Amino acid sequence: MLYLWMPEANGDWYWSRGEHWMQASSLEHLTQELQLDKGIETIVFFPSREVQLLQQSLSKSQYKQLGPTGIRYLLEEYIISSIDQMKVFSHFQSPDQVTVLGISQHAVTTMQHSLSLLPIKVVALLPDYLILPAPTTDQVVLANIHGRLLVRETEYQGNSIDDLALTLELLDHDKTILYSALSDEQFESLAATTTAESRQSFEYVFDANKRLKQHVFNVLPKQKDQDTKWSAYWKASAALFLLLLLAQFSYDALRWVKLKKLSDETSVMALDQYRSWFGESRSVNEDNLKEQFGKKLTQSQNANTQALQLISRVGPILMQQKITANRVVYDGTALNMDLVGHSSDTLQALVQQLNQQGFKAKLGNIQTQGESVVGVVNIQ
């Protein structure tokens, strides 16, 4: 088992295999040091200032009645951010002591990202006051470890210390303070607020306790929760993929049906249009339509392949505009067509579209024919 102590700000990292703490000046330095421990299970301690701790007196029945949801809102008035952005843990100690710990979900995620750069397997993420020995009910443990001052007031409560004098004023003065490796200035603050009988020196030794990975304040997201999260993610992704696939298939099927219908309609309209231009011919069908067009035009005194090309280009535009031709005459340079449309605007729109597509089209006389109009159009 490996033990890792994260720095505050840009400070030094410390690591241990269960004995004394060894120093690493940077994350890169630490990575090199841990190459031999690649993949090893690691308990990580992070700065306790990241957490908010609260102790309250609640009976066991009250604790159960509040439940996890109610317990988390006990912290609400002590934090600045929204309680919904916090991970909250609690522990009940008989007969009536409840300790609640809260930490920002963002802080946990940030620490996980930093630790993911190391060749280790993180199994626990704990506040660093837990590297101190647990005090008895009438003790408080205070220690300066590599320049970082920590206090542990109970088995489950502790913190990082910025202002020692203020911390000492808030401590229970009926308890004996066990202190270790304090600087001269720190000891003066301790001596100013305590008596010789209420303080006692001790030599700090790190207790490599493997059971810490099951600690109630292990803020590392449980693997089951992560698996559930990823399982739900993949299920949602698969469902979305199937939905998109079904939508694509449906779209393709509808498009195929639409194009097939349009193709059939075009074939019928082409045959009808041929017969309306050149008369009935029983041998004309979809397969030999082009051939028959060629024959008919060849038989014409003034027909040539240019006429066939012109008709093949103009025909789809007429069908798109739903305009039919009563008469088609090719004079060698242009098509003259008597076109039947719904209105004169329809014929004018057709001429405009033909001109936009590179033809030279002119609209001649327009006559009314029932509810339709017939116009002479010259196309080159």
PyMOL commands that set and color helices and strands:
alter all, ss='L'
color gray80, all
select helices_A, chain A and resi 27-33+35-37+48-50+60-78+83-85+105-115+128-131+164-170+184-193+196-198+210-214+223-278+289-299+305-320+344-356
alter helices_A, ss='H'
color red, helices_A
select strands_A, chain A and resi 2-5+13-16+22-24+40-46+51-57+86-93+97-104+120-127+139-145+148-152+158-160+176-180+199-201+324-330+335-341+361-369+372-379
alter strands_A, ss='S'
color yellow, strands_A
deselect
rebuild
show_as cartoon
